[in-house]
Amino acid sequence: MNKQQLTYVLALCIGVITGMQALQAQEKREYMVNTMIKIADPLLEALSKDQLKEKMPVERSPGAWDDRKHVTYLEGFGRLFSGMAPWLELGPDDTKEGKLREKYIKLVLKDLENGTNPEADDFMNFSTDRQPLVDAAFLAQGLLRAPTQTWDRLDKKTQENVINALKSSRKIEPYYSNWLLFTAMVEAALLKFDSSGDLIRIDYALNKHKEWYLGDGMYGDGPDFHWDYYNSFVIQPMLLDIYKTLEETGHAKDRDYKRAKERATRYAAIQERLIGPQGTYPPIGRSLAYRFGAFQLLSQIALRDELPKDVAPAQVRDALHTMVKNQIEAPGTFDENGWLKVGLYGAQNNIGEGYISTGSLYLCSEVFLILGLPADAPLWSNPETEWTQKKIWSGQNINIDHHY
């Protein structure tokens, strides 16, 4: 074989390998889309038919505060919608995935109609007890993350019902903790879609979280540090979305927003380093039944293209894909009808706190924010890339970690 022939063969081999790597990346996206749909289908289908309260089981853990039936339905829908929203916002197109998106956009539109229509069987509780404030905020966050494909496509009557539902949550007093951000998120959506958002409530929540910043990318949950995943479940994602909405509505806080983004990028670096070589992570703190929703912030920073310089998008894809696959395929994760069961790995009913019920579990959907990146984005098209712990435990040299 002469030099020219060898060069041709090498180029051919490289092309084959590159093509295989692209196919592997595509398969991972398909797996993540299919997993999100598997989680979403029972809930979205039932609500679209005005049958959610009839069909959704309400599993609770020992020590449950009450039967949770007055809050669990909004929990399930608001959290699921918030996680799916960036994918929905890509809109329909002629691809297989684009046609699937159109199906689920239409389902969510019908769900929003039924969930906020006082005449519907599935009309949700936005104002009784304290919990509805939490999930009014997640629903508001979903609208802010997918305004073109959800809010703009709602009929006027449903838009009015949504606004009325969000406003009805104003009577709920938040706890002096991350709950202040639930109030602020609702007001941010009202600012965006109704020009009626209360800037005082928003500023109060943002200013308190500036006070509660503890260092190295982490906030306290209120005045105290809690060693759990609430910086990712709630605090940092909501801070980013609220600041973004203020910017979009002419109320920008440029310096504060810049600082919040820098802190979030640092926390994303920490989160990426928490994912073990097999896709496991430390079971620390409360609300572990939210499963891989614990890595919402990492997914959101990847979606926003604001990852730390030494964290490649593809390594986030591969880490999150491995994590999701590891947990979602654990026996007992779903019941016989496809509804999520309480647990971190499979069915572990004891792992839920008194506020946990079936609807709560759908916060796991927040890990799918990266699906809001198009299929040809580097995160979904670049070759397989090992994440930090996988590199370390295989003996590779890596850059040492630095505090922010």
N, C-alpha and C positions, 0 to 999 in steps of 0.2 A: 504494500500500500504506500503510495507516494504521499508527499506532504499535502498536496491539494486534496487528495481523497480523505486523508486523516482529518484535515480541517473541516471537510464537509460532514464526516461522520460525527465529529465532536459537536458541531453546530446542530446536527439532527438530534443528538442525544440531549443537548441542552434544551432544545425546543420541546422534546417529549417530556422532560422533567418539569419544565416551566408549565406546560399544559396540564400535567398531572397535579401540580401544586395549585393551579388556578381552579381545577375541578374540586380538589379537596376543600378549598376556601368556599367555593360555591355550595358544596354539600353541607358545610357547617352553617351557612346562612339558612339553607333550607331546613336544617334540623332545628335551628332556633325559631324560625317562623312557625314550623309545624308544632313545636312544643308550646309556643305562645297560644296558638289556635286551640290546641288540645286543652289547655287550661281555661281558655276563654269560652269555648263553645257552649257548654251547658248553661252558663250564666247569661250570656248574651242572647242565646236562642230563647230561653225561658222568658226573659224580660221583654224581648221584642214581641212575644205573644201575650204579654200581660199576665204571665203565669209564674213569675219568680217566687212570690210568696207561697205559692202552692207547691212548687217543685223543689226548691232549694232546701236541703237538709240543714239543720242548725246544730252542729256538733259543738259541745262545750267541754272545757276541761274541769277537773275537780276544783272546787272553790269558785266556780263561776259566780259573778256578782248577781246575775238574774238570768232569765231565759234568753236574753240578747236579741229576741225577735223584733224589738222595736228599733234596733240599730244595725243589724247584720246585713240587711239588703243594700243599704246605701254604702256600707263598708265595702262590700264585694264589688259593686259596680264602680264606685268612685275610684278605688285603687286600681282595678283592672284597666279602666279607661285611661288613667294617668300614665300607666306604663306602656300601653299600646299606642298612645297618641302620636308620638313622633313617626312611627311606622305609618299610621293612617294619613298623616300630613304629607307623605310623599305622593299621595293621590293615586288615582287609577291610571293604568296604561295598558298596552296591548300584550304585555308579558303575562305569563302564568301567575306570577306574584302580583302584578298590577291588577289583574282581574279579581284575584282573591281579596286584595285591599278594598276594591269597590264593594264587594259583598259585605265586608266587615264595617266599612264606613256606613253603609245603609243600615246595618244592624244597630250600630251605635246611635245613629240618628233616631231610629225608632225607640231605642232604649231610653234616650234622653226625653223623648216625648212621653213615654209611659211613666217614667220615674218622677217626672215633675208635673204631671197632669193630676189635679186634685180629684178628677172623676175616675181615674184609672184604678184598677185593683192593686196595681204595683206602685201607686204613689208612695213616695218615700218620706220618711220622717227627717226633716231638716231642723227641727226646733225643740223637740222634747227630750229632756235629759241633756247631758253634756257631749256625749260621743258624736252626735251628728255634726258638730262644728268641725271635727277632724275630717270627716269624709265629704262634707261640703267643700272643704279646702282641696281634697284630692280631685274631686270632680271639677272644681274651678281650675286646678292645675292642668287637667286634661284638656279643657277648653283652650287654655292659653298655649298649650303645646301643639294644638291642632286647630287653629282658628279657621283656616281656609276650608278644610274638609269637614269640620263639624259645625262650629258656630255659624259660618256664612251659608251653610246649606240647610240650616233649620228654618222652618216656616216661622212667621212672625209670632203666631200664638205660642209656639213652643219656646221661642226666645223670651217672650214675656214670662212664661211659666218658670223658666230657668232663673231669670233675674229675681222673680218673686221668691223662689225657693232659696236662693243664695241669701237674699236680704232677710229671710225669716230666721236664718241662723245667727243674726246679729244679737238676738236676745240672750245667747249663751255666753256666759262669762268664762274666758279661758283661764286655765291654771297659769301660775307664774313660772313658766318653763317654755319648752319648745312650742307649746300650745299657742303662744302669742303669734307664731308664724301662721297658724291656721286662720286666725282672724285676718292677718295681713294678706294672706293668699286670696281669701274670699273678696276682700276689698280691692285687691289688684285686678281680679277678674271683673268686678263691677266698674272699676276705673276704665278698663279696656273696652268693655262691651256696652256699658250703660252711662259712662261718664259720671257715675254717682259714687265712686269709691271714696272712702274716707281716708284722706292722706294722714290724718292725725293717728289713726289706728295703725296704719302702715309704718309711719315714722317711729311710733312707740316700740313696735316689735323689732325694727331694724336697729334702733339705738340700744335697746336692751341687749341684743345679741352682740353688738360691738363691745358692750361692757362685759359680756360673758365669754369673750374670747380668751382662751387660756394659753395659747401658744402652740407652735409647731403644727399649725393647720387644724387645730381642734377647738371646739366651743364647749362650754359647759351646758348642761341641760338645765337652764336656770342658773342660779349662782353657783351650783355645785358641779363637780366633775362626776359623770357616770361612765363607767367602763362598759360600754355597750355599742351598738351600731346606730344610735340615733343621729349621729352626725351624717350618716348616709340615708337612713330611713326617712328623715324629715329635714333636719336643720340646714345642711348645706345645699341640697337641691332646691329647697323652697327659697332660701336666700337668693340664689342665682336667678330663679325664675321671677321673683318679685322685683329684683333690681333690673332685670331685662325688661319687664313690663313698664316700670317707671321710665326707662329710657325710651321705649316705644311710644309712650303717651305724653312726652314732653316734660317729664318730671325727673330727669336723669340726676343721679348722684354719682358722678363719674369717679371721684376719688374712692368713695366707699365701695363702689362696684368693682373697681380695679383691685382693691385690697381683698375683697371677698373672692374674686377669681383666683388670685395668687394663693390664698389659703386653701381653696378647694383643690387646686392643682397639687399642692403639697399633700393634702389628705388622700387624693387619688393615688399618689405614689405610695403612701402607707398601705392603702387598701390592696394595691397590686402585690405588695410584698407579703400580705397576709395569706395569699392563696398558695396552698401547698402543692407539691409536685403531682399529687393525685386529684387535685381540685377540691380538697377539703380546706376548712378554715376554722379558727378557734370558736367554740360555742360559748361565747362570753356575753353575759348580760341578759336583759329581758327581751321579749318579743322574738325569740328564736324561731317561732312558728311562722315568721314571715319568710323563712328560708333564704334563698339567694337574692331577695329584695334588699338584703343587707349590703349589696354592692351596687345599689342604685347610683351612688355618687361617681364611682369609677366608670360606670357605663355612660353617665351623663357627661363627664369630662371628655370621654372619647367621642361622644356624639358632637360635642362643641368644638372638637379639634383643639383642645387645650391641655393635652397630656404633657407630663414632664418630658424634657428633651431626651432622657435616657429610657423612656417607656414607649416602645413602638406600638402603633395601633394594632398590628396583627398579634402581638403578644397578649394584649387585652382580649381580643377576640378569642384566642385559643384558651386563655385562662378561664374566661367566663363560659365558653362552650363546654369545657371539661367539667367545670363546677355544676352547671345546669344538668348535664348528662348524668353526672354522678348522683345527683339528688333526685331528679325527676324519674329515673328508672328504678329507684329503690322500691321494693315491694311494699304495698300499702299506701303509697302516696295519694292514690285516688280511690274513691269507693266504686262500687259496681256500676254506678251511673256517670262516672267521670268527674265527680266533685272532689275537690281537694280535702284531704284529711289533716287533722292537727298533727304536726310533727316537724322536725328538722330533717330527718332522714327516714323516710317512710312514715308509718303511723305511730306516733308517740304522744298519746293523749295527755300524758302528765306534763308535757313540755309547755303547755299553754297557761298563761296567767288568767286571772279572773275576768279580764276584759276580752279574752280571745274567744272567737266563735268562727264558724265557717267563713263568713264574709271577710273577717280580718285577714285570712290567709292569702287573699288575692293581692296583697302588697308585694308578693313575690314577683309579680309582673313587671316591677320597676327595673329589673335586670335587663329587660328587652329594649331599653332606650336606644341601644346601638343600632337596632334595626331601622331607626330613622335616617341612618346613612344609606345612600343608594348603593346598589350592588357593585358598582364599579369604583367605589371609594377605596382608598388604600387598605382600610381596616378589613374590608371584605374581599379584596383581590390580591393582596400581598401574600407571599409564601408563608408557610408555617414558621412561627417564631416562638421559641421557648420563653416562658415568663421567668421572673427573677428567681423564685425558689427552685424551679426546675433546673435553671442554670447552676445555681449554687450547689444543689445536692447531686449534681452530676460531675462536680469538680471543676467547673469552669471559673475562670477569673472574671469578676464583675466589678463595676464601680462601687465604692463604699457609699453608704447612705449618709445624707447630711440633713440636719434639721433646717426648718425654714426660719 
